[in-house]
């Protein structure tokens, strides 16, 4: 990682304490002042955890117990008229190597309720909106609204979080419901996502000195739930283009990256059980970037199956199995190792993760989550473009983590 | 703790609205759309203001399971998603049945639920059909 990081890391515990303290005070004020029916709604969450990774650079380059698991957010929504609403959320995230640490505007949008009756509704969102196309994409940073502390990396790859968390542009959501048909959601969006220098470095590696720009993308999704059914089914697609502008002291050259993803998911919500599955196929085409005239296309595949069992009103058990292949035509990574003359081990070609977790609702606004991941393979570790086997030397690695969340 | 006593009664949870809402009956599916915030306006265009008790209250849980035919955690997931993604606004939570009744009485377009509804003249009681 960047040479500046050790200094920054020394300051982080103090920064986290200050942020957590300030946030606690602000949330108390917000709670005290939040009155119903004024058109103004204020909500937030505050979360701190510890994470230990044994055998990879998923969170930090050193394998130790880290407090780099902080997620804070505060949002406000104000109803301007019967059809217009403004909403925004500011968030502070610290996930170590997983994504860029700092404060960010998570969303800031104008919501126009174009049409709403007993069967149909159409909403247009202008500004910065969250990606609401996958099962957990709109709440991937909101601990109490996702199933686990670390989401399945095949779909919710932390290295590309900034590009997939949302965008600046326009989104349209249309819903249809009827007694006999059930519920249908049609979601479309187009926008750009700001990509920070650190995020570029996370993807490209330490030999990169340039900027990765997310050009306009298109995303769409359909969700369908039959009438009075516990099942819900969804499909989604992403089509995004990126441009790489090389820096002065850069090992890479100017080029482009095209990403096309297809998703399908299904979810069953019963009284005690929730069963979820999500699969994806992604095509990544790299033009130039490595050197002028370079072209590489790879098709990755992955997905997970997950169960959540509610023992009682407070305690929930999670189990999940996930598998991802970086190249569907090289599932054991042997070609990857051969093409790199042995410098990139075969286990960078895949990643599978078996996860168990416990979630305890201490009160209606306080949750404790604990989970353990047993992982084989390193295909979803950073940097992405040129993997780093000097840091990620183990085919087998583990994540142990615990997180406490308060929200209002 | 009055709701605990009420819960011993055989009387089911009743759906109530502000008297300005000129609706006499709703199907379970329509009511579910209102509580999942998919339908946010009444037929005449008035915004629907949804009031609920906290999720851990037995009265809320009974309303979800018996009237809405949905599990309380499912509504919590929908409301958290709306609140923290900016997509919409979740219902207003009030802390007691009395507060809920007062809020529905005094807010045009409001909807809520209550056990042991008496012949309240200032409230509209909705019949729920399958």
Interface residues (C-beta under 8 A of the other chain):
Chain A: X36 X37 X41 X43 X45 X73 X75 X77 X79 X82 X85 X87 X88 X89 X107 X109 X111 X113 X116 X117 X118 X121 X123 X125 X129 X130 X132 X138 X139 X142 X144 X145 X173 X175 X177 X178 X179 X183 X227 X228 X269 X270 X271 X310 X313 X364
Chain B: X27 X29 X30 X33 X38 X39 X40 X41 X43 X45 X47 X49 X54 X55 X56 X69 X71 X73 X74 X77 X80 X81 X83 X84 X85 X86 X87 X88 X89 X90 X92 X94 X103 X107
